[in-house]
């Protein structure tokens, strides 16, 4: 079962699976009630959580804390 967005914490690392893409993301800061600035640990690009979920949640959606 995916982690609720309310339970995301700054400084932690999460694994996001959505529409077949797997990303390992570190939460850098909270920018809104349900939005976070995140750093992709593979590409070192910065994203906002809203960008990653803009097109919805696929059947394979999963969000889990890694460390």
N, C-alpha and C positions, 0 to 999 in steps of 0.2 A: 504494500500500500504506500503511495507517495506521501511524502512529508507535506504538511500544510504550509502555505506561504507565510502564515503568521509565526511559524516556528523557526524561520531562517534567522541566523545570527551572524553579525559582522565578525570577520576574522576566521570563519570556519570554511571548510571545503566541502562541496557537494557534487554529486554525480547527477547530471540531468540527461535523461533519455526522452527524446520526443521526435516522432516521425523518422525513426531509424538513426538519428544522430545521437552520438554519445559525447557529452562534454563534461570535463572536470572544471568546476568553477570555484574561485575563491571570492567570498563576499568582501568588497572593499568598504562600502558605506551604504547606509539606508538613505534613499532619496525621496521617499514618499511612504504612504501608509502600506502599500503593497508593491513597492518598487525598490530595487537595489542596484547599485553599480557593482558589476562583477567582472573579474578578470579570468579569461580562459587560460588555464594552465598549460595547454598544449601550444597555442598560438600567441599567447601573451597579449591578445587583443582585449579591449574593454567593451563590455556590453551592459545594457540595462536589462533587467529581467523581463520588462514589458516587451522589449524587442524580441527576445527569445520565445516568448509565448504569444506574440502578436497574431499568429495564424491559428491559434487554438491549441488544444491538447489532443494529440493523437492517441490511438488505441494503446500504444506502447509507452505512454507518458509515465515517467517515474522520477522522483526527486528524493535522493537519500544522502544523508551526511556520510562523508568518507572519513574525515578526521577532524 
